[in-house]
Amino acid sequence: METMRWVDGRLEILDQTLLPETAEYIKCEHYETVCDAIRRLSVRGAPAIGAAAAYGLALGANAVQAASREVFITAVEKIAGDLAATRPTAVNLQWALDRMLETLRGNTNDNINDLKKALLEEAHAIYREDLESNRRMGEFGQTLFPDNAAVLTHCNAGALATAGLGTALGVIRAAHKAGKNVHVYADETRPLLQGARLTTWEMLQENIPVTLLTDNMAGYLMAQGKVDLVIVGADRIAANGDVANKIGTYGVAVLAREHNIPFYVAAPMSTIDFNIASGRDIPIETRDEQEVTHIAGKRVAPEGVKVWNPAFDVTPARLVTAIITDRGVARPPYIDSLAALAGKE
Ligand SMILES: CSC[C@H]1O[C@H](OP(=O)(O)O)[C@H](O)[C@@H]1O
């Protein structure tokens, strides 16, 4: 099942808020529909958000009526700004939009229709490349898995968060395919339950053994000696290796360190933000309080209670055993190893 698809000049997005019960595609005729899909997590996960924004920009550009290249570019830049404003933490969103705008500005063609075609081609390329990136991360990462590995993961860093295989789950898929007999422990991941709803669904689809646990069970599972390694995705990684990922990841990393369990992060190079020195500078999204006060649409917390709902937290680099990227595995010190993988001096 595709996370998204371009059909007859429009973007169709698998609505992940309806999974696992219902698999339904949102038909996006306007880029504002894509903005809404990103904001409400119909499409989610750093690489998937980036690809959706790229297609959203191509969709919006197609609707622009401009008399000149300059007017067209100004209109497209405004659409990119609207898409960029949907969610602040996943750097792939801005990365994809920047790449699309660079493509546009670097194309000296004055024919507006040709510029529109070039934007759509770039969106296709971003989506296609992410699938290849997932495959490469899987190849690099599965070498870190022992046979019969019991693997704990948090949130959903799977096919649904990317263009097809996943980051953390892409590594798990590769290890499963390599015959390593992986067993997955999936944190439910409150408040939006990406683990309970999406990771378990993906693993069951492919007969990869999976056990669901609530977030507050992870420590006891580790204390029982039942976890060989932890692997998670990322939304933004700072130049020093600090990792922003779904809320709860930091707690899992501290528990893993306490129990001497390797803690791996799988992320493409497009998730590394070399413009940010450390996790202190990563913008953390806070979301609607009803995500915490309600479960399945039913209020469970009393009216009037104060709520704190950060969607992400930051795991310091010192708690990260290795970062598995699509260019290889980075080990501490990340300030050097990530820069080397990026080909920076
Ligand atoms: C492969 S990126 C997946 C990453 O994105 C998730 O956040 P959200 O569901 O809010 O988009 C979570 O942090 C995952 O690790």
The ligand as an SDF file (V2000), in Angstrom:
LIG
                    3D

 15 15  0  0  0  0  0  0  0  0999 V2000
   10.9960    8.0490    9.5730 C   0  0  0  0  0  0  0  0  0  0  0  0
   10.5700    9.4800   10.4070 S   0  0  0  0  0  0  0  0  0  0  0  0
    9.4320    8.8420   11.5400 C   0  0  0  0  0  0  0  0  0  0  0  0
    9.3150    9.7160   12.7420 C   0  0  0  0  0  0  0  0  0  0  0  0
    8.2260   10.6430   12.5910 O   0  0  0  0  0  0  0  0  0  0  0  0
    7.3190   10.4260   13.6480 C   0  0  0  0  0  0  0  0  0  0  0  0
    6.6800   11.5810   14.0860 O   0  0  0  0  0  0  0  0  0  0  0  0
    5.1760   11.8980   13.5720 P   0  0  0  0  0  0  0  0  0  0  0  0
    4.4270   10.6080   13.6180 O   0  0  0  0  0  0  0  0  0  0  0  0
    4.6790   12.9430   14.5610 O   0  0  0  0  0  0  0  0  0  0  0  0
    5.3360   12.4630   12.1760 O   0  0  0  0  0  0  0  0  0  0  0  0
    8.1890    9.8530   14.7430 C   0  0  0  0  0  0  0  0  0  0  0  0
    8.9960   10.8440   15.3460 O   0  0  0  0  0  0  0  0  0  0  0  0
    9.0020    8.8860   13.9380 C   0  0  0  0  0  0  0  0  0  0  0  0
   10.1570    8.3890   14.5520 O   0  0  0  0  0  0  0  0  0  0  0  0
  1  2  1  0
  2  3  1  0
  3  4  1  0
  4  5  1  0
  4 14  1  0
  5  6  1  0
  6  7  1  0
  6 12  1  0
  7  8  1  0
  8  9  2  0
  8 10  1  0
  8 11  1  0
 12 13  1  0
 12 14  1  0
 14 15  1  0
M  END
$$$$
